[in-house]
Amino acid sequence: MKKANECSVLDELDLIDSHIDSKTKYRKIVQAAIAQWVKDYQSGAIQVNTVNDLRILINMDAELQRGILTNNKMKSNRKRK
């Protein structure tokens, strides 16, 4: 019985790792988009009336970061059990 439970925990840890990896990759994409937005803004290609795009990107980045932190906490808690 204990081995099945250990496998379940290991499977869950693998799933959490996969989620963390995906979210980390998505954050890199979002951060690159933010950097490009800033460059475009500085060059005058983006006007102030389109700042909402930047806000959306920043919110996406923050949401992904919260998810990564939450998953890391879950992973740490599972390892302690």
C-alpha positions in Angstrom: 0.0 0.0 0.0 2.8 2.4 0.9 4.5 1.9 -2.5 1.3 2.9 -4.4 1.1 6.0 -2.3 4.8 6.8 -2.9 4.2 6.4 -6.7 1.2 8.7 -6.5 3.3 11.4 -4.7 6.1 11.0 -7.2 3.7 11.3 -10.1 2.2 14.4 -8.5 5.7 15.9 -8.1 6.5 15.1 -11.8 3.3 16.9 -12.8 4.1 19.9 -10.6 7.6 20.0 -12.2 6.0 20.0 -15.6 3.7 22.8 -14.7 6.6 24.9 -13.3 8.7 24.3 -16.5 5.8 25.3 -18.7 5.0 28.4 -16.7 8.7 29.4 -16.7 8.8 29.1 -20.5 5.6 31.2 -20.8 7.1 33.8 -18.5 10.1 34.1 -20.8 7.8 34.7 -23.7 5.8 37.3 -21.8 9.0 39.0 -20.6 10.4 39.2 -24.1 7.1 40.7 -25.3 7.3 43.3 -22.5 10.9 44.1 -23.5 9.8 44.5 -27.2 6.8 46.7 -26.1 9.1 49.0 -24.1 11.5 49.3 -27.1 8.6 50.1 -29.5 7.3 52.6 -27.0 10.7 54.3 -26.6 11.0 54.5 -30.4 7.6 56.1 -30.7 6.1 53.2 -32.6 3.5 52.8 -29.7 1.4 55.7 -28.5 0.3 56.2 -25.0 -3.3 55.1 -25.9 -2.1 51.5 -26.3 -0.6 51.2 -22.8 -3.3 48.6 -22.0 -1.3 46.1 -24.0 1.6 46.5 -21.6 -0.7 46.2 -18.6 -2.1 42.9 -19.9 1.5 41.6 -20.4 2.5 42.7 -16.9 -0.6 41.0 -15.4 0.2 37.8 -17.3 3.7 37.8 -16.0 2.6 38.4 -12.5 0.0 35.6 -12.7 2.5 33.2 -14.1 5.0 34.1 -11.3 2.3 33.5 -8.7 1.5 30.1 -10.2 5.2 29.1 -10.2 5.6 30.1 -6.6 2.4 28.2 -5.6 3.6 25.1 -7.4 7.0 25.3 -5.8 5.4 25.5 -2.4 3.2 22.5 -3.2 6.2 20.6 -4.3 8.2 21.5 -1.2 5.2 20.5 1.0 4.9 17.1 -0.8 8.6 16.3 -0.4 8.3 16.8 3.4 5.5 14.3 3.8 
